[in-house]
Structure formats: structure tokens, C-alpha cells
Amino acid sequence: MNTTAKIQHKGQVTIPTSVRRQAGLSKGDLVNFAFQRGKIVITPRLVIDRAQFPNADDEYTPAQRRIIDARLDESEEDLKNGRGYGPFDTAEEMIAHMKGQLKQRAAAKKTRRSR
């Protein structure tokens, strides 16, 4: 459903109530504006109230933070056990290494298929 709003003084526009409800927007919420392919795109912005959550160090939910922390722990364990690559001195060195890995994987797939 399309809803029309009029641009007021200083470019102000009231987001229709039905659209605010659908987007879960309330008074005081922040939104980002972008102009993309001839359209104005308004995107709700997640902001954590630091007064309410003084220990919040980012904009992730507790569930997201647990997943991120678990993956970081796993990658640290991989590095401790030698399951990693590098360090690389340049980006070109890293890219060359990655291309070599891709060639090895492609060769391994061909070997498996020919059996």
C-alpha cells in the first residue's frame, strides 16, 4: 500500500502512522536516508541507549554477541593449533596464496571425479 505525504517547511515529512507501525518506529527513533536508483530510502537505525545499557559496547543483541564470541573463540583455537594461514606481508601475497589454495581444491575435485 502506498501512502502519500506532503513535504513541509525545511523539507520535513511526517511518516504516516501505518508505515511507522509496520516499521516499528516510535518517537525519538533515528532513521537513515539514502537516494538509490531514483528513490529516497528511509531505513530505521538501531541505537542502544547507553543510559539503559551502560556496558553495551556495540549494537549487537546478546544472542548475536554470544555467536560472535563463540566464533572468535573457535578461530583463536584454530590459530593455536596451527590451522591458519599467514601472516602475509602484502595483500598481493595473501591473494597469491588464496589463488594457490583454489587451484589445489580444483585439482582435488578433478581427482575425486575421475575415480
C-alpha positions in Angstrom: 0.0 0.0 0.0 1.4 3.4 -1.0 0.8 6.4 1.2 1.4 10.0 0.2 2.8 12.7 2.5 3.5 16.4 1.8 6.9 18.0 2.2 6.6 20.8 4.7 8.8 23.7 5.6 12.5 22.9 5.7 11.9 19.6 4.0 10.1 18.0 6.9 7.8 15.0 6.1 5.5 13.1 8.5 5.9 9.4 8.1 2.3 8.0 8.1 1.2 6.2 11.2 0.5 2.9 9.3 4.1 3.0 7.9 5.6 3.8 11.3 3.7 0.9 12.9 4.9 -1.5 10.2 8.5 -0.4 10.6 8.3 -0.4 14.4 9.2 3.2 14.6 8.5 5.4 17.7 9.0 9.0 18.7 12.7 9.6 19.1 13.9 6.7 16.9 16.6 7.5 14.3 16.4 6.8 10.6 19.0 6.8 7.8 18.2 8.4 4.5 19.7 7.4 1.1 19.0 8.2 -2.5 19.1 5.0 -4.5 18.1 4.5 -8.2 15.8 7.5 -8.2 14.1 6.7 -4.9 14.5 8.0 -1.3 15.1 5.1 1.0 14.5 5.5 4.8 16.0 2.8 7.0 15.5 2.5 10.8 18.8 2.8 12.6 19.4 0.6 15.7 20.7 2.6 18.6 21.4 1.4 22.0 20.5 3.7 24.9 23.8 3.9 26.8 22.0 5.1 29.9 19.8 2.0 29.9 22.7 -0.4 28.9 25.9 1.2 30.3 28.0 -1.8 29.5 26.9 -2.1 25.9 30.0 -1.9 23.7 28.2 -2.3 20.4 24.9 -2.6 18.6 24.6 -6.4 18.7 21.9 -8.2 20.6 23.1 -10.6 23.4 22.3 -13.6 21.2 24.4 -12.1 18.3 27.2 -11.3 20.7 27.2 -15.0 22.0 27.5 -16.3 18.4 30.3 -13.8 17.6 32.2 -14.6 20.8 31.9 -18.4 20.1 33.2 -17.9 16.6 36.1 -15.8 17.8 37.0 -18.4 20.4 36.9 -21.1 17.7 39.2 -19.1 15.4 41.7 -18.4 18.3 41.7 -22.2 19.0 42.4 -22.8 15.2 45.3 -20.4 15.3 46.8 -22.0 18.5 46.6 -25.4 16.8 48.3 -24.2 13.6 45.1 -24.2 11.5 45.6 -20.9 9.8 47.5 -19.1 7.1 49.9 -16.2 7.1 51.0 -13.8 8.3 51.3 -12.1 4.9 53.4 -9.1 4.3 51.3 -7.7 1.5 47.8 -8.1 0.1 49.3 -9.4 -3.1 51.0 -12.2 -1.1 47.7 -13.1 0.5 45.8 -13.1 -2.8 48.5 -15.3 -4.4 48.2 -17.8 -1.5 44.4 -17.8 -1.9 44.6 -18.5 -5.7 47.0 -21.3 -4.9 44.5 -22.8 -2.5 41.7 -22.6 -5.1 43.9 -24.4 -7.6 44.6 -27.2 -5.1 40.9 -27.6 -4.4 40.0 -27.6 -8.1 42.7 -30.3 -8.7 41.4 -32.3 -5.7 37.9 -32.2 -7.2 39.1 -33.4 -10.6 40.9 -36.3 -8.9 37.8 -37.3 -7.0 35.6 -37.2 -10.1 37.9 -39.3 -12.2 37.8 -42.2 -9.8 
